[in-house]
Amino acid sequence: MTDDAGNPFHKPVRRPSETFDRRFAADDPAEVSRVAHATAHALLTRVREQQDAEVVERLIGFTDRHGIHDIAELWSQSPARSLPGALWRLYLLQLMIHDDPHTAALLYDRGRLASVTVDPVVAGAPTPAGPEELVTLVDTILRGLFTGDFAVALERAAAFCRVQSSGATHLADDYEGTESDRASALTTRALRLSTYAGDLTSCAALWRRDSLT
């Protein structure tokens, strides 16, 4: 990964939130799987061992500079409960928040108010959490993968997803009688976030058993 700061023609590549649900095709699934696991393991091991702050910050800002496609080519088809699968989901979550922080803040606040669990505390967002705070939070969670307790970072991301999922579900109920298409889209997002939460929680447990590959 190279630094593009000196390129006067470079501009960040943005993708819509629908990228959160995108899947990418491959000609050779076995080779893609091998490369995905090898690159995820090598990247994580090297960064966590060296603890180079500049490298970590480049990884945190990778999708802002380059978009999601480079990462997708490596990790998008990996099993959900695998190391590359976990990294892919964290980058997708980051992209979703960066692309539309206002909707993310709305969903999070609604989910937080409805929550009867410790998920808002585990996720670690301030109260109230506006768009800027959520962008900072998701970057902090991603940074934790490379510099902190990997399992804790995954659990924070899972808790964040559950709060967002709850908010999306409640908003879908609000729109059901007046804007059925919007309600359907929110219900789809809620299900996806809930699924990601389960995947990330399982990945955290596997990591603690040295079984996340």
Disulfide bonds with the S-S distance in Angstrom:
none
